[in-house]
């Protein structure tokens, strides 16, 4: 097994260990509610959390309850990790193909010269 095949197998093993994920960005919003007597009118704004993602070419937003923020943050992190792993697996697979083609061409040249 070549070095690239070994690397690819290791990355595939890591990919199988990826947990729940979500393809989105977690955003914090600081907003004023509009009530002139509220604390946000003169000082600290209200904080809320949302997920932003694309569906059918349009940006969508979903509110994230405060008690789920850390869990959702981990899901977003897992999605990023899985994307990196997939890119690395793909690159290793391309290297395997390139090396195979190069070896085959070298063998054909060697047999043509003999």
C-alpha positions as CSV (number, residue, x, y, z in Angstrom):
1,X,0.0,0.0,0.0
2,X,1.4,3.4,-1.0
3,X,1.9,6.3,1.3
4,X,-1.1,8.1,-0.2
5,X,-3.3,5.1,0.2
6,X,-2.3,4.8,3.8
7,X,-3.0,8.5,4.3
8,X,-6.4,8.2,2.5
9,X,-7.4,5.2,4.7
10,X,-6.4,7.2,7.9
11,X,-8.6,10.2,6.7
12,X,-11.5,7.9,5.9
13,X,-11.3,6.4,9.4
14,X,-11.3,9.9,10.8
15,X,-14.3,10.8,8.6
16,X,-16.3,7.8,10.0
17,X,-15.8,9.4,13.5
18,X,-17.5,12.7,12.6
19,X,-20.5,13.4,14.8
20,X,-23.6,15.4,14.1
21,X,-23.0,18.4,11.8
22,X,-24.8,21.3,10.1
23,X,-23.7,23.2,7.0
24,X,-24.2,26.7,8.3
25,X,-22.6,29.6,10.2
26,X,-23.5,30.4,13.8
27,X,-24.0,34.1,14.1
28,X,-24.5,36.3,17.2
29,X,-26.9,39.2,16.8
30,X,-27.0,42.3,19.1
31,X,-30.2,44.2,18.5
32,X,-32.3,46.9,20.0
33,X,-35.9,45.9,20.6
34,X,-37.4,49.3,20.0
35,X,-38.9,49.8,23.5
36,X,-37.7,53.3,24.7
37,X,-37.8,52.2,28.3
38,X,-35.7,49.0,27.8
39,X,-32.0,48.8,28.8
40,X,-31.1,48.3,25.1
41,X,-32.3,51.8,24.3
42,X,-29.3,53.4,26.0
43,X,-26.8,50.6,26.7
44,X,-26.3,46.9,26.1
45,X,-28.3,45.4,23.3
46,X,-30.2,42.1,23.4
47,X,-28.2,39.2,22.2
48,X,-29.6,36.3,20.1
49,X,-28.1,33.6,18.1
50,X,-28.9,32.3,14.6
51,X,-27.8,29.9,12.0
52,X,-27.3,31.2,8.5
53,X,-27.2,28.8,5.5
54,X,-28.0,28.7,1.8
55,X,-30.9,26.8,0.3
56,X,-31.7,26.9,-3.4
57,X,-29.4,29.9,-3.8
58,X,-31.1,31.9,-1.0
59,X,-29.7,32.8,2.4
60,X,-31.8,31.5,5.2
61,X,-31.7,32.1,8.9
62,X,-32.9,30.0,11.8
63,X,-33.0,31.2,15.5
64,X,-30.9,29.1,17.9
65,X,-32.1,29.0,21.5
66,X,-29.4,30.0,24.0
67,X,-29.4,26.5,25.6
68,X,-28.4,25.0,22.2
69,X,-25.6,27.5,21.2
70,X,-22.7,25.3,22.4
71,X,-24.1,22.2,20.8
72,X,-24.8,23.9,17.5
73,X,-21.3,25.5,17.6
74,X,-19.9,21.9,17.8
75,X,-22.1,20.8,14.8
76,X,-20.7,23.7,12.7
77,X,-17.2,22.8,13.8
78,X,-17.8,19.2,12.8
79,X,-19.0,20.3,9.4
80,X,-15.8,22.3,8.8
81,X,-13.7,19.3,9.9
82,X,-15.6,17.0,7.6
83,X,-15.0,19.4,4.7
84,X,-11.3,19.4,5.4
85,X,-11.2,15.7,5.6
86,X,-13.0,15.2,2.4
87,X,-10.6,17.7,0.6
88,X,-7.6,15.7,2.0
89,X,-9.2,12.4,0.9
90,X,-9.8,13.7,-2.5
91,X,-6.3,15.1,-2.9
92,X,-4.8,11.7,-1.8
93,X,-7.0,9.9,-4.3
94,X,-5.8,12.2,-7.1
95,X,-2.2,11.5,-6.1
96,X,-2.9,7.8,-6.3
97,X,-4.2,8.2,-9.8
98,X,-1.3,10.4,-10.9
99,X,1.3,8.0,-9.5
100,X,-0.5,5.1,-11.2
101,X,-0.5,6.8,-14.6
102,X,3.1,7.8,-14.2
103,X,4.1,4.2,-13.3
104,X,2.1,2.8,-16.2
105,X,3.7,5.2,-18.7
106,X,7.1,4.4,-17.4
107,X,6.4,0.7,-17.8
108,X,5.1,1.2,-21.4
109,X,8.2,3.2,-22.2
110,X,10.5,0.5,-20.8
111,X,8.7,-2.2,-22.7
112,X,8.8,-0.1,-25.9
113,X,12.6,0.3,-25.6
114,X,13.2,-3.4,-25.0
